[in-house]
Each structure stands twice: as structure tokens, then as C-alpha cells.
Amino acid sequence: MVSTQNFENSLEALSARVNAALEQWLPVNQPEVSCRLNEAVRYSALAGGKRIRPALCVMVCEGFGLHNDASLRAGCAFELIHTYSLIHDDLPAMDNDDYRRGKPTNHKVFGEATAILAGDSLLTLAFEWFATLADYGVSADKIIKIIKIASLAAGHQGMIGGQMLDIAYEKQGAGLQILESIHRQKTGALIIAPAKTGAILADASPEDLQIIEAFSARIGLLFQIVDDILDVEGDLDSLGKMPGRDVVMGKSTYPSLLGLDGARNYADQIFHAAINGLNGLSRPQPLLADMASFILNRKK
């Protein structure tokens, strides 16, 4: 693995590519579209963030030897889906959060109705971007596979289903098995999908695709364990959102079930399983191990 600082520099450079692409590709004010809707869409999509999902798509694709903008386009589409989910998560009917990425949440700035429509717009725009991968030389059969992967990851078998389970088990004390089921869908599905997409774009073998899927499932779980720890230990300045929301909402978390030390130990176990699982790849992908280390050690 490279040094943490070198990897963070690589991730920042990739994030800059993502931000520039989003700036260019997101809708701007047009006479036939509400300017306020465009503003709300761009407000959240361009608010920063770690850009882990598009980074994974590009890293996996380029790690298998394909360097073009198809993986960036697909990765950005997954980022739109992620951003839509954050806007809706923050609504009063869901988590009722006031801050996201260090800024007032979308509904606090634009109102609930506009925030809902902004989220809807981002979700549908993501699938437009998947469909237009043909403009980047991607074959129709690959596009269909990617759209199916994205649909399953974002829908009732993935992120939305996980959110529903999360709501259902508020204040009910979900055990570890249920908690992991929630987060495999709510968080993990939308981390697996861009990684698999990068592999598909690069014509990875079925064996490599299986390894990438297992790795990304583990780092998705790792991301959530660390997120739960930071919700206990973090603050608004470092997290960009209010800490302690899990307790307020009555949610089971890894620290609440395992204790802080137990949650940290579990995170270490998942981290080592993730990086050890990469050993079978046909081409070494050291950046993926570095991504796992970055997720384990992040402070925000």
C-alpha cells in the first residue's frame, strides 16, 4: 500500500475530476426548466463529499487497464443517486437533519417540496447518464447490465429497502444480524454497484468480478461501522453534519451493540478480510487496498 498521504492526494485528484465533470454535466438554467430546481440540484450535487462511489468506479476500471471517460460518467451517475438519497434522508419525514457536508440541508435552503423534486430529478438524471454511456463507446449489452445493477442497488432490494428496514427498526433494538442486513442494502449496495460497473466496463473476467463484488461489499460494511463510530466521537466541524443523530433517532448501531472498542475491533476484522480478498485478482489493484485503509482511518 502507498502512504496514506499519497493515497489522499490521489483521491483528491480524482475527486477534482468528478467535481469538474459534475459542474459541466449538471443542468444549468434553461427557460423550460425551473431555475430554482436547477439551483437545488446543483446545491447538493456540488457540495463536495468524499466521492468514494465514482472513485471506485474509475479506480476499478483503470486498474483493469481501461482509461476513458466512460467510468467517470458512470461513476458520476452513481454519485447522483447517492446525493438524491442524502437529500431525501435529511427530510423531516426521515432523519430531519439540518446540516449535510457542512452546509444547511437542501430542504432548509429550498423548502421540502423543492428538495423532494431535486432528489427525484437527480435519480432520474442518473439513469439518463447511464443510458448515454453509448456516447463513450460502451456497448448496448453492457449498458443494460449497468442499468440493471444500478436499479437493484438503488431500489427496494438495495438502498430504498435498507432505508425502509432502518425506519422499521428505529427504537426497536435491532440485533447485529438485522443491522448488517440494513446496511448491506442501505449503504453497501451503492458501493458494490459502481465497483462492479468499473469492472464490467473494463471487461473483467467473471472471477475478477466476483472478487471485486466481495471486496466492495466488505468496504461498504466497513464504511458504515466507521460512520457509526464517528457519530459517537465526531463533531459538526469534522463531520459536516450533526453527530449523535443515531441516539436521538433510537437506532441500533455497531457501538451500541458491540461497544466502541468492539466496533473498532470489528472494523479491523472487516478491513483485513477486504484486503486479503484482493489477492486473487488477475491484476494487482493496490489503490483498492488503499481505499479500504482510507475508509478504516477516516475522521469525517
C-alpha positions in Angstrom: 0.0 0.0 0.0 1.1 3.6 -0.6 1.3 6.1 2.2 -1.9 7.5 3.5 -1.0 11.0 2.3 -0.2 9.8 -1.2 -3.5 8.0 -1.5 -5.4 11.0 -0.2 -3.6 13.1 -2.8 -4.7 10.6 -5.5 -8.3 10.6 -4.2 -8.3 14.4 -4.1 -7.2 14.5 -7.7 -9.9 12.0 -8.7 -12.4 14.0 -6.7 -11.4 17.1 -8.7 -12.1 15.2 -11.9 -15.5 14.2 -10.6 -16.4 17.7 -9.5 -15.3 19.2 -12.8 -17.4 16.6 -14.7 -20.5 17.3 -12.4 -20.1 21.0 -12.9 -20.0 20.5 -16.7 -22.8 17.9 -17.0 -25.4 19.0 -14.4 -28.2 21.1 -15.9 -28.0 24.8 -15.9 -30.7 27.3 -16.0 -33.0 26.9 -19.1 -36.2 28.7 -20.0 -38.2 25.4 -20.0 -36.9 24.2 -16.6 -37.4 25.9 -13.2 -34.3 27.8 -12.3 -35.0 27.0 -8.6 -35.0 23.3 -9.3 -31.6 23.6 -11.1 -30.2 25.5 -8.2 -31.4 22.9 -5.7 -29.9 20.1 -7.8 -26.6 21.8 -8.1 -26.5 22.9 -4.5 -26.4 19.4 -3.2 -24.6 17.6 -6.1 -21.7 20.2 -6.0 -21.5 20.4 -2.2 -18.4 18.2 -2.0 -18.0 14.9 -0.2 -15.5 12.1 -0.5 -16.7 11.0 -3.9 -16.0 7.4 -2.9 -18.5 5.9 -5.3 -17.3 7.5 -8.5 -13.7 7.0 -7.3 -14.3 3.2 -7.0 -15.8 3.0 -10.5 -12.8 4.8 -12.0 -10.2 3.0 -9.9 -11.5 -0.4 -10.7 -11.9 0.3 -14.4 -8.5 1.9 -14.8 -7.0 -0.8 -12.6 -8.1 -3.4 -15.2 -6.4 -1.3 -17.9 -9.3 0.8 -19.5 -8.7 4.5 -19.4 -11.5 6.6 -20.8 -14.3 8.8 -19.6 -17.0 6.1 -19.6 -16.1 5.1 -16.0 -16.2 8.8 -14.9 -19.6 9.2 -16.5 -21.0 6.1 -14.8 -19.3 6.9 -11.5 -20.9 10.4 -11.6 -24.3 8.8 -12.2 -23.9 6.7 -9.1 -22.9 9.9 -7.2 -26.2 11.5 -8.3 -28.1 8.6 -6.9 -26.2 8.9 -3.6 -26.8 12.6 -3.5 -30.6 12.1 -4.1 -30.6 9.7 -1.2 -28.9 12.2 1.1 -31.4 14.9 0.2 -34.4 12.6 1.0 -32.7 11.1 4.1 -32.4 14.6 5.6 -36.1 15.5 5.2 -38.2 15.9 8.3 -40.1 12.7 7.5 -36.9 10.8 7.6 -33.9 11.8 9.7 -34.8 15.5 10.0 -31.2 16.8 9.7 -30.2 20.4 9.5 -26.7 20.0 8.0 -25.0 17.9 5.4 -21.4 18.3 4.2 -21.0 21.3 6.4 -23.9 23.2 4.8 -27.6 23.6 5.6 -29.5 20.6 4.2 -31.4 21.1 0.9 -34.8 21.4 2.4 -33.6 24.0 4.9 -32.5 26.2 1.9 -35.1 25.4 -0.7 -38.1 24.0 1.2 -39.3 20.5 1.5 -41.2 20.3 -1.8 -38.3 21.6 -3.9 -35.9 19.2 -2.0 -38.1 16.2 -2.9 -38.2 17.3 -6.5 -34.4 17.9 -6.5 -33.9 14.3 -5.3 -36.3 12.9 -7.8 -34.5 14.9 -10.6 -31.1 13.6 -9.6 -32.3 10.0 -9.5 -33.8 10.2 -13.0 -30.9 12.1 -14.4 -28.5 9.4 -13.2 -30.3 6.9 -15.4 -30.1 9.3 -18.4 -26.4 9.4 -17.8 -26.2 5.6 -17.7 -28.2 5.4 -21.0 -25.8 7.9 -22.7 -22.8 5.7 -22.0 -23.2 4.7 -25.6 -21.7 8.2 -26.4 -18.5 6.9 -24.7 -18.2 3.8 -26.8 -20.0 1.4 -24.3 -22.0 -1.4 -26.0 -25.7 -1.7 -25.5 -25.4 -5.1 -23.7 -23.0 -3.5 -21.1 -25.3 -0.5 -20.7 -28.2 -2.8 -19.9 -26.2 -4.7 -17.4 -25.1 -1.5 -15.7 -28.7 -0.1 -15.6 -29.8 -3.3 -14.0 -27.0 -3.2 -11.4 -27.9 0.4 -10.6 -31.6 -0.3 -10.4 -31.2 -3.1 -8.0 -28.7 -1.2 -5.9 -31.0 1.9 -5.6 -34.3 0.1 -5.4 -36.3 -2.0 -2.9 -33.7 -4.8 -2.9 -31.0 -2.2 -2.2 -30.8 1.3 -0.8 -34.5 2.1 -0.5 -35.2 -1.3 1.0 -32.4 -0.7 3.5 -33.9 2.7 4.4 -37.3 1.1 5.0 -35.8 -1.5 7.3 -33.9 1.3 9.1 -37.1 3.1 9.8 -38.9 -0.1 10.8 -36.3 -0.9 13.5 -36.0 2.6 15.0 -36.4 2.3 18.8 -36.8 -1.5 18.5 -33.3 -2.6 19.2 -32.2 -4.4 16.0 -29.7 -7.1 16.7 -26.4 -7.4 14.8 -27.8 -9.7 12.0 -30.6 -7.3 11.3 -28.3 -4.3 11.5 -25.9 -5.8 8.9 -28.9 -6.6 6.7 -30.0 -3.0 6.8 -26.5 -1.6 6.0 -25.8 -4.2 3.2 -28.8 -2.7 1.5 -28.8 0.9 2.6 -25.0 1.6 2.3 -23.3 -1.4 0.8 -25.4 -1.8 -2.3 -24.5 1.6 -3.7 -20.8 0.9 -3.0 -20.8 -2.5 -4.7 -22.6 -1.2 -7.8 -20.0 1.4 -9.0 -17.2 -1.0 -8.3 -18.9 -3.8 -10.4 -19.7 -1.3 -13.1 -16.0 -0.3 -13.4 -15.1 -4.0 -13.8 -17.8 -4.5 -16.4 -16.7 -1.5 -18.4 -13.1 -2.9 -18.4 -14.2 -6.4 -19.5 -13.0 -8.0 -16.2 -13.3 -11.8 -16.0 -16.2 -13.4 -14.1 -13.7 -14.4 -11.4 -12.3 -10.9 -11.1 -15.9 -9.5 -11.0 -16.7 -11.8 -8.1 -13.7 -10.7 -6.1 -14.5 -7.0 -6.8 -18.1 -7.6 -5.6 -16.9 -9.3 -2.4 -14.3 -6.6 -1.7 -16.8 -3.7 -2.2 -19.4 -5.4 0.0 -16.8 -5.5 2.8 -15.7 -1.9 2.5 -19.4 -0.9 2.3 -19.9 -2.6 5.7 -16.6 -1.1 6.9 -17.8 2.4 5.9 -20.9 2.0 8.0 -19.1 0.7 11.0 -16.7 3.7 10.9 -19.7 6.0 10.3 -21.4 4.7 13.4 -18.2 5.2 15.5 -17.8 8.8 14.2 -21.4 9.6 15.1 -20.3 8.9 18.7 -16.9 10.6 18.6 -17.2 13.2 15.9 -18.3 16.8 15.8 -20.1 19.1 13.4 -16.9 20.8 12.1 -15.2 17.5 11.2 -18.3 15.5 10.1 -20.2 18.3 8.3 -23.4 17.0 9.9 -24.7 16.9 13.5 -23.3 13.9 15.4 -25.4 11.9 17.8 -28.3 11.6 15.5 -28.4 7.8 15.8 -29.1 8.0 19.5 -31.8 10.7 19.0 -33.5 8.5 16.4 -33.3 5.4 18.6 -31.2 3.5 16.0 -29.1 0.4 16.7 -25.5 1.0 15.8 -22.3 -1.0 16.0 -21.1 0.9 19.0 -24.5 0.4 20.7 -24.4 -3.3 20.1 -20.6 -4.0 20.5 -19.3 -1.0 22.4 -16.8 1.4 20.9 -13.8 -0.9 21.4 -15.8 -3.9 20.0 -16.9 -1.8 17.0 -13.3 -0.8 16.3 -12.2 -4.4 16.5 -14.9 -5.5 14.2 -13.9 -2.7 11.7 -10.3 -4.1 11.8 -11.6 -7.6 11.1 -13.6 -6.4 8.1 -10.7 -4.3 6.8 -8.3 -7.3 6.8 -10.9 -9.6 5.2 -11.4 -6.9 2.4 -7.7 -6.5 1.6 -6.9 -10.2 1.8 -9.7 -10.9 -0.6 -8.0 -8.9 -3.3 -5.1 -11.4 -3.5 -6.9 -13.5 -6.2 -7.3 -10.7 -8.7 -5.7 -11.3 -12.1 -4.1 -7.8 -11.9 -2.9 -6.2 -8.7 -5.1 -3.2 -7.6 -3.1 -1.6 -4.8 -5.4 1.5 -4.9 -8.3 -0.6 -3.7 -6.4 -1.7 -0.6 -5.5 1.9 0.0 -9.2 2.8 -0.4 -10.0 0.3 2.4 -7.3 1.8 4.6 -8.7 5.3 3.9 -12.2 4.2 4.9 -11.0 2.5 8.1 -9.0 5.5 9.2 -11.2 8.4 8.1 -12.2 11.0 10.6 -15.1 12.6 8.7 
